[in-house]
Amino acid sequence: MARHGAGRGWYTKVIGAALGVMVLATGASVWSAQADAVDSAPKAVSPERKVKAVEKSIAHASDAGARGVNITIDDGPDPNWTPQVLDVLRENGVKATFCIVGTQAEAHPDLVKKVVAEGHRLCNHSVSHDTTMDRQSKAYQRSQILDAERMITEASGGVRPMYYRAPGGAFTPYSRELAASRGMRPLGWNVDTKDFEQPGADAIVATVERELPNGPTLLFHDAGGDRAQTVEALRRILPSLKEQGYSYGFPVR
């Protein structure tokens, strides 16, 4: 009996050990599947994610050289005017930099994706286009810049803005340094076309022709009001500058 009992004890231990191995293997398999699911899940966009810093001085020059011109488009995207601006740019083979407001990006992510798909670059233009940014606290500036970065990146499907343009040019040393640390070169302009005042397409064209010697970065708008004059002016300016020997590029980074 003792001998038979010992055999049963050995058999019981073997079965127990086998069951233990199966439980461990099953647990490891479940854990591995869960880990794989977590790793493969889309990652939330975080403004604190490590990025390469860029120069913090305000950019004006063009990467297209001495005869380069940078077309920059502010305040959108707008469902009426942005598609029309994109059409004119496409017709003329011109790439531009779109300075996007965070709330507009959230409202119209399809247009942000369209801007990216057509080869244009994105610029962070703050969350709410507050032109008093330079008189606000650092905490407020940080929120406006980093929240807009997140909103634009999410709207674009993961493409980050490459520049930061302060609303109304209201830069501060802090906002420039913060933006640059996040890989967004502060972006200025040389020619303010005043198209937001709706002076007429003739006046917008004349401003560009008169002030282009001041520098290559031109400021237009695709939101904030009726932009029919801007669309018409771009339709005339883009081929005209090409005929004069200018080429189109992006602001330096």
Protein Blocks (a to p, Z undefined) as FASTA:
>chain_A
ZZmmmmmmmmmmmmmmmmmmmmmmmmmmmmmmmmmmmmmpccdddfkbccddddfbdcfb
dfkbjkbccdddehiacfklmmmmmmmmmmnopacdddddfklmmmmmmlmmmmmmnopa
cddebjnopaklmmmcfklmmmmmmmmmmmmmmmnoopacfbdcdehhiacfklmmmmmm
nopacdddfbdghlmnonojklmmmmmmmmmmnojbdcddfehiafklmmmmmmmmmmmm
mmnopacddddZZ
